[in-house]
Amino acid sequence: MSARIIDGKAVAKSVREDVAAGVAALEKDHGFTPGLAVVLVGEDPASQVYVRNKGIATREAGMRSIEHKLPADTSQDEVIALVRRLNGDDEVDGILVQLPLPGHIDANVVINEIDPDKDVDGLTEVNAGRLVLGKDALVPCTPQGSILLIKTVMEDMSGANAVVLGRSILVGKPLASLLLAENCTVTTAHSRTKDLEEVCRGADILCAAVGRPEMVKGDWIKPGAVVIDVGINRVDAPEKGEGKSRLVGDVDYDAASAVAGAITPVPGGVGPMTIACLLKNTLTAAKRRRG
Ligand code: GUN
């Protein structure tokens, strides 16, 4: 059997088109354009690329992108002062503080300064609490995107055994909450889990978010399972030439796709969904605030 490939690029495109249509409708009916503020502290090269791509996608969806780039030695108090100013700015509907922050800044403190109704990353304690309690929350983008991808191949997740590998605040924990909200029986597995392979073999839906290249092997997967690979790992690829690298997920893709029913590739699976869901959250926040 060869798994169905879940095309994250195509699904993300469709989400972005829906957002663009929603933005156009807001402009027509209410006369305003949603704005997303992104705060970047320092010069981390990967973060610079992410922030640039977020800005491009925001403008493509017809929204305003407001970028604040601060030097690496900016104090925590200065970052907090900026976040508070953005909280009070009526033209700003969403605020995203790009992570990681430099070592002298406590990301937890800064993130929790964001007005929960502008917290388009869904990372404040208020939104995390709302999600766990099953209340209307702004939901973290990568887990939200993962659920949308599962829905393209599985109409009803009710009663399915879902295993989430990883327990990060950004992905594992919120993804487990979202799967529970879909009435899955959810197991969160992690580095201390006993019989990890066996736990994975019981999964109808297996989501890997551990950041370990190709850790999940083909024989960990239940035949026909839906496999969502959240990992994006850069590994050496000497076969492509000296010093070359390639991106791989947390799942051994070739082996897994011979067993799974459906699988997300890396790249082109979950990755593109993150920005798409960020735009979706920004539109949602804008509508709630002033729609
Ligand atoms: N850095 C890597 N991923 C993310 C994300 O989803 N949100 C933020 N704010 N920073 C990140």
Boltz pocket constraint, residues with backbone or C-beta under 6 A from the ligand:
constraints:
  - pocket:
      binder: B
      contacts: [[A, 96], [A, 97], [A, 98], [A, 99], [A, 100], [A, 121], [A, 141], [A, 142], [A, 170], [A, 274]]
      max_distance: 6.0
